[in-house]
Amino acid sequence: QLQLVASGGGLVQPGGSLRLSCAASEFSLDFYAIGWSRQAPGKGREGVSCISSSGAAANYADSVKGRFTISRDNAKNTVYLQMDGLEPEDTAVYYCAVGSPPKNMCVVDPAFYDHWGQGTQVTVSS
């Protein structure tokens, strides 16, 4: 299984920030694009962001563009999602998964990724 573990969620006030981590312990992430998705209660899975295997390309859903930043640290075999200016509408369980597009490409659509693992809860509330 190419399963990743998302962590770093929590409860924050509107306008606050969180940094989520996506890690794999038994395989290298170097050859994979990584996608982040989220699922709110009563809603389907929504693509949030992605980063190409090379790190050369990153894309975001319109709903988070300008507020979220994706990055990767090969030394730690970890991908991050920095979330700033959080809104109540961002409340969801956040997941990450691997994809295999061409080296310098990625897509936000969660259908292009496999093995969504255990997510982390993000709650934005006053």
Backbone hydrogen bonds, N-H to C=O, Kabsch-Sander energy under -0.5 kcal/mol:
donor,donor_aa,acceptor,acceptor_aa,energy
3,Q,1,Q,-0.8
4,L,115,H,-0.8
5,V,23,A,-2.2
6,A,4,L,-0.5
6,A,118,Q,-1.9
7,S,21,S,-2.2
12,V,10,G,-0.5
12,V,123,T,-2.6
15,G,86,L,-3.3
16,G,13,Q,-2.4
18,L,83,M,-2.1
20,L,18,L,-0.5
20,L,81,L,-2.7
21,S,7,S,-2.6
22,C,79,V,-2.4
23,A,5,V,-2.1
24,A,77,N,-1.1
32,Y,29,L,-1.8
33,A,99,G,-1.8
34,I,51,I,-2.3
35,G,97,A,-2.4
36,W,49,S,-3.2
37,S,95,Y,-2.4
38,R,46,E,-2.3
39,Q,93,V,-1.9
43,K,40,A,-2.3
46,E,38,R,-3.1
48,V,36,W,-2.9
49,S,36,W,-1.4
50,C,59,N,-2.0
51,I,34,I,-2.1
52,S,57,A,-2.7
54,S,103,K,-1.4
55,G,52,S,-0.8
59,N,50,C,-1.8
61,A,48,V,-2.7
64,V,61,A,-1.6
65,K,61,A,-1.3
67,R,64,V,-2.4
68,F,64,V,-2.0
69,T,82,Q,-2.5
71,S,80,Y,-1.9
73,D,78,T,-3.0
76,K,73,D,-0.8
77,N,73,D,-0.6
77,N,74,N,-0.7
78,T,73,D,-1.9
79,V,22,C,-2.5
80,Y,71,S,-2.9
81,L,20,L,-2.3
82,Q,69,T,-3.2
83,M,18,L,-3.3
83,M,81,L,-0.6
84,D,67,R,-2.2
84,D,82,Q,-0.6
85,G,15,G,-0.7
86,L,16,G,-2.4
90,D,87,E,-2.4
91,T,88,P,-1.8
92,A,122,V,-1.9
93,V,39,Q,-2.3
94,Y,92,A,-0.5
94,Y,120,T,-2.9
95,Y,37,S,-3.0
97,A,35,G,-1.8
98,V,114,D,-1.1
99,G,33,A,-2.3
105,M,102,P,-2.0
112,F,109,D,-1.8
113,Y,110,P,-1.6
114,D,98,V,-2.6
117,G,96,C,-1.2
118,Q,4,L,-0.5
120,T,94,Y,-2.2
122,V,92,A,-2.7
123,T,10,G,-2.7
125,S,12,V,-2.3
125,S,123,T,-0.6
